[in-house]
Amino acid sequence: MTADHTPSRAPAPGGSRAELIADTALALLAERGMRGLTHRAVDEAAGLPPGSTSNHARTRAALLKAAVRRLAEREARVLRPDEMPYPGDGPGGPGDPAADPVPRLADALALALHRSLTQARDLLIARYELALEATRRPELREFYDTTGRGFREPLEALMTAVGSGAPRRHAQSLVAWCEGQMFSRAAGADHAAAPEPEALRAGLEELLRGMLGR
């Protein structure tokens, strides 16, 4: 950020103007809140000619949807679903039913959660701003929820694969636990410091073992 607290966003190598606009919108949401997000503010903060953001996203709803879409892309890079272990990948080797999936799953989830809390706090704050706005805008609510399923459905499939008897409910419990940690550490009473990875891992392993009966 510059000295006057105006978010500075330069396009990443090969990045498009659309990405620059969406990234700047997310930065403004994190710093100034929903009231601070305007087409003109995005143009100014991104160093774009006046009217550039309006040309890309004609309405406020379109700008918010662009921000949600970009948020999902950037959170996927932080949470890294590809890091989640396959069931049976353990001491017994792939496909060994005796292999305990809980330690590796807890490790992977704790890593993703810690990375989100330490490297992407602004994204969390922007997400909370967008989630609250979605409660007032039905068209944004539908778009926000559809985007969110891209994270929840793979987790539900993973819970099925590790032997959960209630994969949807267990996935929801995992998401709720992680969401509680993120909100508390980003905007709640525990915002002063991120938890250590070991503490996150211990909490996740307790939750997983309780759900899976292991």
Phi, psi and omega in degrees: 000150178279173184297334181269013176067021173274124181301131179253122183229108174264143181297139175293157178307124181080358181287152183267167175296324178300318178293320178299316180297314181293319178297319179292322177300317179296320179296319179294321178299318181292323185271320189245349182084182185297325180293334182275357181266106174225161178300318181294319180296322178295314178304313184293314183291328181273353182070034181258156177299146178307137179093352183297315181293321178297325178293327181277318182227100189298322185245167176295321179300319179295322179294319179295320178295322177297322179293318179297316180298315180291324177302315180298319179297315184286324177293327178297327178289331179278314185281333174049073178305333181292346178277349181294134184286151174279143177303137179087354176279095182200201183305328181277354179093165180304133177084358179284113182294342180279344182293134181274115182279347189297310183303315182290323178293318178297320178300312184294316180294320180295320178299313180296318181293317179296320179297320179296320183285332184258335186245349186221037182298322179297325177295322178298314181296318177298321180296321179293323176299315181291323179296318178294319179295327180295336177290344182252350183233100182305322182292327177283326178302313181297317181293316180298315182293320179298318178296319181295332179295338177295341177260323186283320184295318176298326179292321177296319177296322179294319178296324175298316183293330181270007172098017178294137176277349179217069189300322181293314180294319180292321176296319178297321178295319177297314179299316181297320179296314180294319179297320178298317177298315183294316180294315181300319184277335181268323187221355184260204187292338183256030186290346188292331184207147176279146178290155176291149179304325181296322179292319177296317181297317181297316179296318180292320180294320176301315181295314182295317180295323178294321181286322186267355179067035182248000000 
